[in-house]
Amino acid sequence: MTAIDQVSGPVLFARYAFPPNQLGYCGPDDAAGFFTSGVSGDDQGLRRMARDFDGARPHLKLIAGALGRSDPLDPEVVEAYWVGAAALDRVGPATVDPQVEQMRRGCCGPMFDTVSSALRAGAVPHHSFTVLCVYPWVGMLDDARRRTQAMIVLDRCRIRWGQVRTVNADKVTAESQSLVWASSRLRLGPPVVETVRRGIDGLALSAPIAEGDWVALHWDWVCDVLTEKQAGRIEALEERQLRASFPAPESVVPPV
């Protein structure tokens, strides 16, 4: 594992999963307890609460199976799901557990009926797959009335990579790339500076943050400090998923 600091798998999971849990989108009802357990390193409490993250759980299981790990909250498995790792390429149609395939049947967005069909198209069980395929928001982009809200959720729910500009108590400003909708396709837009949170009353889940650090962002929170390699990995995986979700149209052969 190549994280800046070494923490247990459940704590690493909490760093990335807390932001949507606090907003009530997924996970346990007790978001404050989830945060407190992450700060204190209560692995058993975190494992119990992690079972309520229905979106992440099957994909963690897929990755663990491909790596030969019995623990879906193994640190390498968790990092692969949220950040990415070469291990994701070991997950293919032949490695999909039939139970997971059945669990996700009909839940892989408008383009894919099953996890296996998504993998054959070039997707990997990274969080970007959950956002761009499993969740329904991409299917709303063609509807002008629903597009604004869909774009907000898609952009905030994805794991973004950014570089810290300022740190002020529990607030951080970071430069990152947002998603844009152009020519009926989602793509990465120009860099923007955003203000996000790093903690609550001085308590933070992430590693200590300094100006110039690369960080992972989820909703309006900093999840963790990244190496440059990890930041590049998130970008590459998102680009890969965007290509799978919005394939280039087939070239038209002109009549002879």
QUIJO-V841106 format. One line per field, one symbol per residue. phi: phi as a letter, one per 20 degrees, with the letter a starting at -180 (. if undefined). psi: psi as a letter, one per 20 degrees, with the letter a starting at -180 (. if undefined). burial: I if it has 24 or more other ideal C-beta (glycine too) atoms within 12 Angstrom, else O. A space follows every 10 residues. Layout:
phi=???
psi=???
burial=???
This chain:
phi=.dffcecfgf ffffgeefgf ffeneanffe fffffffffe megfffffff feeffegfff fgfgffemde dfdggfffff fedoaggfff ecgfeffgff gffefmcdnf ecfcffffff eofcfegffg fecffefgfe ffegfdfgff fffgffffed dbdfdbccle dcdbebdeec dblmcebfef fcdcdcedac lneceffgdc gnfececbld ceeaedffff ffffffffgf ffffecffff feeffe
psi=qkrgqorrgh ggghhhiggh ghijhraqhm hghggghggi kngggggghh iinhghghhh hgggghikqi oikphhgggh gggqqhhhii orhiipphgg ghhjpjkkri hphrgghghh iirqlrhhgg giggqihhii hiohhigggg hgggghhqoq prppgqpndj qqpqprprqq oplkqprpar qqpqprqiro lipqhrrqqq piqpqpppck qpgrpqrhgg ghggghhggg hhhhhmqqqq qpoqq.
burial=OIIIOOIIII IIIIIIIIII IIOOIIIIOO IOOIIOIIIO OOOOIIIOII OIIOIIIIII IIIIIIIOOO OIIIIIIIII IIIIIOIIOI IIIOIIIOOI IOOIOOIIIO IIOIIIOIIO IIIIIIIIII IIIIIIIIOO IOOOOOIOOI IOIIIIIIII IIIIIOIOOO OIIIIIIIIO IOOOOIIIOO OOOIOIIIIO OOOIIIIOIO OOIIIIIIII IIIIIIIOOI IOIIIIIIII IIOIIIOOOO OOOOOO
